[in-house]
């Protein structure tokens, strides 16, 4: 049974030292509004954890707490076993946490390659980055290690053909890949993705999801992904574990099949579990399109 009866922890099966990212008993209030109440999440190395729920469930708020953008009123956040609840965004980034946002934040005048170079230098050689910006006379050619890292990311994300193109000339699907690449250039252990499929058509979504699978499978840093997304079918197809939030509380946690068949989840999306439609024609389309999904052809069921 995947429904949560004790929201203090999703499973309680792993110590925080064994996890890439963990949070427990997270409560977040905005004035008199409780956006999150005793929420927990566990992210194992080389795993994909999906966060789903109706609008206003608290998904983006939880992502803000995990990234350090928001400080919870109660609860604890651990990054690779270290308590980072009261540390800054910058400090968490230095410890291996990266994130993307719903709206891409890129430098439209820079090329794809320049974005990855900047992110890599900010991580491995920040002094050089500032020196290059303040004094163009100090500009040096990129090192062999930097070229290899950037070239590897371009190949992994299938961006090699547009490496020298300014991002302003690229479609949204490619721009989102650039943003993911920039995050990966900092060599994170955990990457938080906030609605990465927003605005993409079916082809663009399938391409980005296949890239996410490849990133986790071929990353040398035991990278894990946490994805917030309204496309529940995509989350179920991609994730190892899915956490369902509803009105700021944990509704269910488990594997995709558990979540797909969970009565509490189905009731949340239908609106009332006791009001069963009298016929298929009268059934709300949400369950058909969001939960009773068949894995698309591009997903390897193994």
N, C-alpha and C positions, 0 to 999 in steps of 0.2 A: 504494500500500500504506500503510495507516494505522498498522500496528503499529509500536511504538517500539523501535528497535534501539539508538539512542543517546539515553538519557533526559536528557542534559544540557540539551536544549532541544527544545521541541515541533516547531518548524519551522526556527528560525534565519533566517527570512526577513525579519524586521523588527527594526530597532534599537529599543532600549527607549524612546528619545525619541519614537518614532512611536506608542507604545502607551499606552493609558490605565492599564494595570496589567500588570506582568510579574514573574515570579519564576523563578529558575533555580538548579539544583543544590541545591534545598531538602532538607535532611536534618533530621529531628526525632526525638530519642531521649527516651524516658522510662525512666531507669534502664538496664536491659539490653534493653529493647524498642525496636526501630527502627520508629517509626510511619510515617515518610516517608523514602525513600531516593532522592536525586538527582532530585527531582520538579521539573517546570517547567510554567509556564502563561503564555500571552500573551493579553491582552484588548485588542482593537482598539476605537477609538471607535465608538459606536453599534452594538455587537455584543452578542450573547448567547452566553455560554460556559457549557456544562453540565458538571458534574462528576458522574460516575456510577461505580458499582463495588459489589461485594458488601459486606455488613456487615463493618466492620473494615478496609476498604480504605484509610482515611486521609482521607476526604473532608472531614469536619468539622475534622480536625486541620489540613489545608491551609487551610481557611477561617480558622481561628484564627491561623495564621501570617500570612496576607495582611492580616488586620484589625489585627494587633498584639497580640492576646490572648496569643499564644505567640511566643517568640523561638526561631528555629531554631538548631540546633547548627552548621549550615553552610548556605551559600547566600545569595542576595541577593534583596530585594524592591524593585521600583521602582514609584513612583506618578507617572505622567506624566513619566517620565524622571528622577525624583529618587530617590536611594537612601534608602529609609525603613526599612531592615531593623532598625535599632536605635532607631527612634522610637516614641513611645507611641501608644496608641489615640487619645487626644485630639488629638495632633499629626496623625495621619493623617486624622482626621475634619475638622480644619481645612483640610487639603489637598484635601478632596473625596471622601473614602471614607466610605461608610455601610454598615450591615449590619442585618439582622434575625436573630432567633434562632428556634430550633425551638419554644420556648414563648414566646408573646406576653408582653411585659413592658409593660403599660399601667397607667394610673391609672384604676381602675374607677369612681371617683366623678366623673371629668371627662367632658365631652362629646367627640364626635368633633372638632368645630371647635376646642375648647380644646387638644386634643392637637396639632393642626397649628399653632395659634398659638404654643404654647410652643416647639415645635421651630424654627419660623421665627425667633422672637425670640432663642433661644439661639444661632442662627447669625449674625443680622444686628445684634442689639442686646443682647448679654449683660448689659451694665450695667443696662439698663432692666429686664431680667428679674429680676435680683437686687433691684433697688430696689422693684419691685412686690411681691416676696415678703416683703421685710423691713418695708415701710411701705405698708400698703394705702391710706393717704391720698395717696400719690403716683400712684395709678392714673390713667392717661390713656386716652382712647379710641384704638382702633387706627388706624394711619395708613392712608391710601388705598392705598399700595403694599402694605401688609400684607394688607388686605382683598382686594385683587386677586389676590395670590399664593395666599392660602388658598382663596378662591372658585374659582380656577383648578384647584387640586389636588382640591377636592371634586368639581368637574365631571369632571375627568379620570378620577377613580376611581369615579365614579357614586355618590358619598356625599352628595350635596346633600340628599336627602330625610331623611337621618338625621343631619344636621350638628349638631343641637341635642340629640340623644339621648345619654344616658350610655352609655359602652361596655359597662357591666355588663349592659345590657338587650339587647345585640346578639348574634347568632349568631357562631360561630367564623369563618365565611367572611368576614363583614364586619369582624370584629376584625382579621383578618390584613390586610385592605385598609387599615385605620386604621394599623396598624404600618408598612406600606409607605408610606403617605402621610406619616407622621411622619418617616420616613427621607428621603423626597423633599423635605420642607420645608426641609432643610438644604442643598438645591441641590448634591447630590453629582455627581461625574463617574463614579463607580463605585459600584454597589449590590450588596452580597453578600447572597444570600438562602439561608438555611439551612433546607431542607425546608419551604418555604412551603405546600405542598399537604398536609402532614401533618394527618390528622383530617378532611379535607374529603371530601364525596361527589363524584360525577362532575360534577354541575352546578356545585358550588362550585369545583372544580378548573378546569373549562373557563372559568368566569367570571374567575378569577384569572389564568389564562394569557392570556386575551384582553386583560386590563388590562396585563400585562407587555409584550405586543407594542405596545400603544398608547403606553405610557410611552416606550419606546425610539424609536418613530416620531415622536413629537410633542415630545420634550424638546429644549430650546434649548441644553443644555449638553453635547451629544454623549454622553449618558449610556450607559453599558454595564452589563450585568447579568452576574453570575456566580451560577449557581444550583446548589445541591447538592440532589438530590432522589432518592428511591428509586423514584419513578414514572418508569421509563426511557422509556416510551412518550411521556410528556409532555415530557421533556427532548429527545428526538429531534425532536418536532414543533416545539419552541420555539427550539432553539439553532441558531446559525450554525456553531459549533465545539463538539465534545464531547471531553472528556478522560476517559479510563477509567483508574481506579486499581485495583490488585489487590495486596493485602498490602503497601501502602505504596509500591509502585512503579508507574511509568507503563506501562500495558499498550498503550494505543493513543491516538491523537489524530487528529481529522479531522472532516469533515462528517458529518451524520446518516446518509447513505446508506453512506458508507465504514464507519462504526462498525457499522451494522446488519449489514453483510455481512462484517465482519472475522472470520476464523477464530479468532484469539486471543481476541477478545471472546466469541464464541460458546462457545468451550471453557471460558472462565472461568465463564460462567453455567451451562453444562451440568455443569461439574465435571471432565470429562475428554474432551478432543477426540477421543480415539481410540476411545472406547466409544460407538459410534453405536447408538441404539435400533433394534431389529429391525423395528418397525412404528410407524406413526403413533400407534396407540393406546397404545403403551408409552413414547412420547416424553415427557420431562419438560415440564410446561406453561410453564416459565420463558421459554424461547425464544419460544414462541408469543405469550405475553402481554407480554414485555418488549422483544424485538428484532424479530420478524417482524410489526410493527404496520402497520396501514393508517392513514394520517392521518385523524383524525376529521373530521366534516363542517364543524366550526367553524373549521378551519385553512384559511387561504388558501394553496394550494400555490405561488402566485406569489411 
